[in-house]
Amino acid sequence: MNRIEKHIIKSNLSVREVLTRLDILAADAILFLVDEDDKLIGALTDGDIRRGLIKGLGLDDSITKYIEGDPKYFRMTKFSFSEMREWKEKNYKIIPVLDDKNRIVDIVNFRIQRSYLPIDAIIMAGGKGTRLRPLTLETPKPLLNVANKPIIEYNVERLESYGIRHLTISIKYLGKQIVNYFGNNYNETLQINYVTEDEPLGTIGAVSQIENFENEYILVMNSDILTNIDFEELFGHLVEKGGDMIVATTPYEVQIPYGVIETTDDQIKALVEKPTYTYYSNAGIYLFKRKFADLIPKDTKFNATDLMEILIQDGSKILHFPIHGYWLDIGKPQDFEKAQRDIEHIKF
């Protein structure tokens, strides 16, 4: 049985068989009863069995008499971010995802994943990595190991841990190696598809090659970033602030080695001795509403900054999200060496 099937039962099972199934599930011990059309009827835990026995039910009674008839669930086509956070905080661990016909299509397990976000992710992994040669002569940069894992796998693993189920990887240079490494499924939860850039399409142009999206939000990120960004906070900031697009940023400090005079017209208003100014740089991670993917032209070089310019001109609300954790763009040999030193201290 796969990870979804092991949580699903039908009413023909005996109480003894149900207890056996719950025992096998151990820490994930909850079952969902479905009818003949695979529609959700209710949930069942060992606690429900125990309470049923206390009330006088027996081992020969139908398990339908033991079930909790109003289980929590997510609706695949209707997502509530506040509801998801509330259920996490109330310590609900295993929650089914239903389609419009009340059939279970997914299982969310908050014991092993951080969140459940309605996002389609795209990782841009087509670059040649020329600045890292000779390391990239026979290996694409995304597959270079930091410690014992390819750079890109840290990002794939992190996306999967936030409940993201659909990922597209854009490939070009030595792209077949990436396809061979990941295949089309990661940890039985993350479905991976691929698009190939015949010509370089910029930092976001490959999105136009994706024909179907499953969710209302799209996340695009570079493959050569090493980061422990909190994707739930990123998504929550976009939703709660009513934004159309959010750009992850990383702080960049500039120290001025001299006293700086602040003036209005010709009049000195203040003197700041050797100040430090903080600016925010583009971190190569973008999250936006699906409808804006239609603005990305097909077979044309197009950067994320081009999309940002269009949305700014249209009066759309673009937010920035400072990354307060770790972030490193592995572009040069010095960056690659730094990643090898830092990796043991990054809290993923």
KOLMARVO-761900 format. One record per residue (C-alpha): x, y, z; residue in three letters. Coordinates in steps of 0.5 Angstrom, whole numbers, padded with zeros to 4 digits, always signed. Layout:
XYZALA ...
! end
This chain:
+0000+0000+0000MET +0002+0007-0001ASN +0002+0013+0004ARG -0005+0014+0002ILE -0008+0007+0002GLU -0005+0005+0009LYS -0010+0010+0012HIS -0016+0008+0008ILE -0021+0003+0010ILE -0028+0000+0008LYS -0033-0002+0013SER -0032-0010+0011ASN -0026-0010+0016LEU -0027-0013+0023SER -0025-0009+0029VAL -0019-0014+0030ARG -0017-0012+0023GLU -0017-0005+0024VAL -0013-0005+0031LEU -0008-0009+0027THR -0008-0003+0022ARG -0007+0002+0027LEU -0002-0002+0031ASP +0002-0002+0024ILE +0001+0006+0023LEU +0004+0007+0030ALA +0005+0015+0031ALA +0001+0016+0025ASP -0005+0012+0028ALA -0011+0014+0025ILE -0015+0011+0019LEU -0021+0014+0015PHE -0027+0010+0013LEU -0030+0011+0006VAL -0036+0008+0003ASP -0036+0004-0004GLU -0035+0010-0008ASP -0029+0012-0004ASP -0032+0018-0001LYS -0030+0020+0006LEU -0035+0017+0012ILE -0031+0019+0018GLY -0024+0018+0022ALA -0022+0012+0027LEU -0017+0012+0032THR -0015+0007+0037ASP -0018+0012+0042GLY -0025+0011+0038ASP -0025+0004+0039ILE -0023+0004+0046ARG -0029+0009+0048ARG -0034+0005+0044GLY -0032-0001+0048LEU -0033+0003+0054ILE -0040+0004+0052LYS -0041-0003+0051GLY -0040-0004+0043LEU -0036-0011+0042GLY -0031-0014+0037LEU -0037-0016+0033ASP -0040-0010+0032ASP -0039-0006+0025SER -0033-0001+0025ILE -0038+0004+0023THR -0041+0005+0030LYS -0034+0007+0033TYR -0032+0012+0028ILE -0032+0020+0029GLU -0037+0022+0024GLY -0034+0029+0023ASP -0027+0029+0022PRO -0022+0035+0020LYS -0020+0035+0012TYR -0018+0040+0007PHE -0021+0041+0000ARG -0017+0041-0006MET -0020+0046-0009THR -0021+0051-0003LYS -0016+0052+0001PHE -0016+0057+0008SER -0009+0059+0010PHE -0012+0061+0017SER -0015+0054+0018GLU -0009+0050+0016MET -0005+0054+0021ARG -0010+0053+0026GLU -0011+0046+0026TRP -0003+0045+0026LYS -0003+0050+0033GLU -0009+0045+0035LYS -0004+0039+0034ASN -0008+0036+0029TYR -0003+0031+0026LYS -0006+0027+0020ILE -0011+0031+0015ILE -0014+0028+0009PRO -0015+0032+0003VAL -0021+0031-0001LEU -0023+0033-0008ASP -0030+0036-0010ASP -0033+0029-0010LYS -0031+0028-0003ASN -0026+0022-0005ARG -0019+0022-0001ILE -0013+0025-0006VAL -0008+0026-0001ASP -0006+0026+0006ILE -0002+0031+0010VAL +0002+0029+0016ASN +0004+0035+0020PHE +0008+0030+0024ARG +0013+0030+0018ILE +0012+0036+0014GLN +0012+0043+0016ARG +0006+0046+0013SER +0001+0044+0007TYR +0001+0050+0002LEU -0003+0051-0005PRO +0003+0052-0009ILE +0006+0050-0016ASP +0014+0050-0015ALA +0019+0051-0021ILE +0026+0051-0020ILE +0031+0054-0026MET +0036+0049-0027ALA +0039+0050-0034GLY +0045+0054-0033GLY +0052+0052-0035LYS +0055+0054-0029GLY +0061+0057-0032THR +0064+0061-0026ARG +0065+0054-0023LEU +0069+0050-0028ARG +0072+0045-0028PRO +0067+0042-0023LEU +0061+0044-0028THR +0065+0041-0035LEU +0061+0034-0034GLU +0056+0035-0028THR +0051+0041-0028PRO +0052+0046-0023LYS +0045+0044-0019PRO +0048+0037-0018LEU +0055+0039-0015LEU +0055+0036-0008ASN +0055+0041-0002VAL +0057+0036+0004ALA +0054+0029+0001ASN +0048+0032-0003LYS +0047+0036-0009PRO +0045+0043-0008ILE +0039+0043-0012ILE +0036+0037-0007GLU +0037+0042-0001TYR +0031+0046-0005ASN +0027+0040-0007VAL +0027+0037+0000GLU +0025+0044+0003ARG +0019+0045-0002LEU +0017+0038-0001GLU +0017+0039+0007SER +0012+0045+0006TYR +0007+0040+0003GLY +0008+0043-0004ILE +0006+0037-0009ARG +0008+0039-0016HIS +0015+0041-0018LEU +0017+0043-0025THR +0025+0043-0026ILE +0027+0047-0032SER +0033+0044-0035ILE +0038+0045-0041LYS +0046+0044-0040TYR +0047+0037-0038LEU +0039+0037-0036GLY +0039+0029-0037LYS +0043+0028-0031GLN +0038+0032-0027ILE +0032+0028-0030VAL +0036+0021-0028ASN +0037+0023-0021TYR +0030+0025-0019PHE +0026+0022-0024GLY +0018+0024-0023ASN +0017+0023-0016ASN +0021+0025-0009TYR +0019+0021-0003ASN +0012+0019-0006GLU +0010+0026-0005THR +0013+0031-0010LEU +0011+0030-0017GLN +0016+0032-0021ILE +0016+0034-0029ASN +0021+0038-0033TYR +0021+0043-0039VAL +0027+0044-0043THR +0030+0051-0045GLU +0032+0050-0052ASP +0035+0057-0052GLU +0036+0061-0045PRO +0029+0064-0043LEU +0032+0068-0037GLY +0030+0068-0030THR +0023+0066-0031ILE +0021+0065-0038GLY +0021+0058-0038ALA +0015+0058-0034VAL +0011+0060-0040SER +0013+0052-0043GLN +0008+0049-0037ILE +0001+0048-0040GLU -0002+0046-0033ASN -0002+0049-0026PHE -0005+0045-0020GLU -0006+0051-0015ASN -0007+0058-0015GLU +0000+0060-0013TYR +0007+0059-0017ILE +0013+0060-0014LEU +0020+0060-0018VAL +0027+0060-0015MET +0034+0059-0017ASN +0037+0052-0017SER +0044+0054-0014ASP +0041+0058-0008ILE +0042+0055-0001LEU +0037+0057+0004THR +0033+0055+0010ASN +0027+0060+0008ILE +0021+0059+0011ASP +0016+0058+0005PHE +0010+0058+0010GLU +0012+0065+0013GLU +0013+0067+0005LEU +0006+0065+0003PHE +0003+0067+0009GLY +0006+0074+0008HIS +0003+0075+0001LEU -0004+0072+0003VAL -0005+0076+0009GLU -0002+0083+0006LYS -0007+0082+0000GLY -0001+0082-0005GLY +0000+0080-0012ASP +0007+0078-0012MET +0012+0077-0007ILE +0020+0077-0008VAL +0025+0074-0002ALA +0030+0079-0001THR +0037+0078+0003THR +0040+0084+0007PRO +0046+0088+0004TYR +0050+0093+0009GLU +0054+0098+0006VAL +0059+0102+0011GLN +0061+0109+0010ILE +0068+0110+0013PRO +0067+0117+0013TYR +0062+0122+0017GLY +0056+0123+0013VAL +0052+0130+0012ILE +0045+0130+0012GLU +0042+0137+0008THR +0036+0140+0006THR +0037+0145+0000ASP +0044+0148+0003ASP +0043+0147+0010GLN +0046+0142+0014ILE +0041+0138+0018LYS +0045+0133+0021ALA +0052+0129+0022LEU +0052+0122+0022VAL +0059+0119+0024GLU +0061+0113+0019LYS +0054+0110+0018PRO +0051+0103+0016THR +0046+0103+0011TYR +0042+0097+0010THR +0039+0095+0003TYR +0035+0089+0000TYR +0038+0085-0005SER +0034+0080-0010ASN +0034+0073-0007ALA +0032+0069-0013GLY +0025+0067-0010ILE +0019+0069-0013TYR +0012+0067-0011LEU +0006+0070-0015PHE -0002+0069-0017LYS -0002+0064-0022ARG -0006+0069-0027LYS +0000+0073-0028PHE +0004+0067-0031ALA +0000+0069-0037ASP +0004+0075-0038LEU +0010+0071-0039ILE +0011+0071-0047PRO +0013+0064-0050LYS +0019+0062-0053ASP +0022+0069-0051THR +0028+0071-0046LYS +0024+0074-0040PHE +0027+0075-0033ASN +0023+0076-0026ALA +0025+0083-0026THR +0021+0084-0033ASP +0015+0081-0029LEU +0016+0086-0023MET +0016+0092-0028GLU +0009+0090-0031ILE +0006+0089-0025LEU +0009+0095-0022ILE +0006+0099-0028GLN -0001+0096-0027ASP -0001+0098-0020GLY -0001+0091-0017SER +0001+0090-0010LYS +0009+0087-0010ILE +0012+0085-0003LEU +0018+0084-0001HIS +0020+0078+0004PHE +0027+0079+0008PRO +0030+0072+0009ILE +0032+0072+0016HIS +0035+0065+0016GLY +0041+0063+0012TYR +0042+0065+0004TRP +0047+0064-0001LEU +0048+0064-0008ASP +0053+0059-0010ILE +0056+0062-0016GLY +0063+0063-0015LYS +0068+0058-0013PRO +0069+0062-0006GLN +0061+0061-0005ASP +0062+0054-0006PHE +0067+0053-0001GLU +0063+0057+0004LYS +0057+0053+0003ALA +0062+0047+0005GLN +0064+0050+0011ARG +0057+0053+0013ASP +0053+0047+0011ILE +0054+0043+0018GLU +0051+0049+0022HIS +0045+0051+0018ILE +0038+0049+0021LYS +0034+0046+0016PHE 
! end
